[in-house]
Amino acid sequence: MQDPVILERERCVGVCRRRAELWRKTSARNPVASELEEARARANEADYLADLLERGEDIAVIHVSGGDESDA
């Protein structure tokens, strides 16, 4: 039996990947510039979160280059 933490991480990665795809499909259906940008940004964010979860890294050890690090 797999570790419950690993199973939950894999579940979350799947959710993020599906959300990214949903936003990409939304942007393809709705060509309004502001909405395209919003959909693109949300898809990128979902992919970023999925990648982070997939690596299993502790977010506290990830360094942000420049800007405010309070949201890291």
HELIX and SHEET records of a PDB file:
HELIX    1   1 PRO A    4  ARG A   29  1                                  26    
HELIX    2   2 ALA A   33  ARG A   55  1                                  23    
HELIX    3   3 ILE A   59  VAL A   61  5                                   3    
HELIX    4   4 GLU A   69  ASP A   71  5                                   3    
END                                                                             
